[in-house]
Amino acid sequence: MAAKRDDQMTLVAFMQASNVTVYSGSWRCPSSAADYLDLRYYQRVARVLEEGTFDLMFFDDRLAMPSIYGGSSADAVRYGARPIKLDLTAVLGAAAAATTHLGLGATYSTTYYPPFHVARSFATLDHLSGGRAAWNVVTSVNDAEARNFGVEQHLAHDERYDRAEEFIEVVARLWDSWEDDAIVGDREAGIFADPDRVHELDHHGRYFNVQGPLTVPRPPQGRLPIIQAGQSGRGRQFAAKWADLIFTGDPTREIAVDHYNDQKQLITASGRDADAVRILPMVYTIVGETESIAKEKEEIFLDQLVDPRASLALLSEVTNYDFSGHSLDDEVTDELIDSVSGIRGLVQGVKKHVEGKLTLRTLAKHRATLLQGPRFVGTGAQVAEQMQDWFETRSCDGFVIAATHLPGAFEDFVRLAVPELRKRGIFRSEYQGKTLRENLGLERPARIA
């Protein structure tokens, strides 16, 4: 049975296989490790997170260098605004080899990867990690990604989700194409597997034609936990139908409560158990031995090191809109938002909750880290208290923790905040299961017949 929602919070670490975290100025932090092109870097962070009994190490991804702002990738390269994005297959394999319990999540696009490739990659990772893989379903957001895959223009917003619906159905059926007991392994009789328990799909849909079966047996988790972060109306509906973990970006607790209640209602309306789906806002946790140390870190790490041109380069990327033709004092109007074909909910969320007119300068400041959520700043006890307040007021089911720099931000959190969360009885002291599904309290799903 699914675990009760209010037992303990879920914690996810937000990662990039990149020179930066979600914060584009992180590479400039004096204590940031610079060996992000070495697999041992990711293994080091993974071990820290497993020591802190995090549920999941999650990697965001994009399939293009930011190049929409000013029609060039020059500023992204110059200011280190995520110009590097390593392939996640190797990165997650390295993290799996370095850990035993930590969940391993990755972003794979439903717009540019074929379903068979995604199903095989994640089924393989799930087997090799002992059932610890998760898939973040994204529809990809901009034309630069399209051109990297030989397509002149990105699909329209709603059509991306139409494609994603069929994509995820095909992937689920591919994972289920092997029955759990298909492998016989009878050496004496010379029978490896029962062909009657391995099934073709023969799928012919609007977007995909897939024969199957998958070349990997059914994953240990049956079907992998699904992550989704859609903020628009269509994105929220998609998450309600498919997601086990929903990432959000809510700047205040009051806003988070409204979002939480709305999303849970959508999940229930889709016929699913809302308590089994975790809603997790992204937050920065800046922890220090004293409050003054933590506030000094916040000032230096988050408010001084980011270049506004880096912020605008990333903002243009995720909204699929070139802001270089605007003055920083131009108003972000409804008409401008309607012209955005990328992550509309990102801009709509800021506009909705900023007093007065929203200018590009204000939007850029809000999105300087590509994180709309709150900052929890202070000692371990103070940060734990803020997290407990959000959790117990049903603003969320846990958190996606973003880092100002690596590996230090997660080391500080594990050393100073995790013990305080455990004292309060709202976070585990050890892993309870072997698979990610077990640690999330999720049932292993039955096969789709």
Secondary structure, 3 states (H helix, E strand, C coil): CCCCCCCCCEEEEEEECCCCCCCCCHHHCCCCCCCCCCHHHHHHHHHHHHHCCCCEEEEECCCCCCCCHHHCCHHHHHHCCCCCCCCHHHHHHHHHHHCCCCEEEEEEECCCCCHHHHHHHHHHHHHHCCCCEEEEEECCCCHHHHHHCCCCCCCCHHHHHHHHHHHHHHHHHHHCCECCCCEEEECCCCEEECHHHECCCCEECCCCEECCCCCCCCCCCCCCCEEECCCCHHHHHHHHHHCCEEEECCCCHHHHHHHHHHHHHHHHHCCCCHHHCEEEEEEEEEECCCHHHHHHHHHHHHHCCCCHHHHHHHHHHHHCCCHHHCCCCCECCHHHHHCCCCCHHHHHHHHHHCCCCCEHHHHHHHCCCCCCCCEEEECHHHHHHHHHHHHHCCCCCEEEEECCCCCHHHHHHHHHHHHHHHHCCCCCCCCCCCCHHHHHCCCCCCCCC
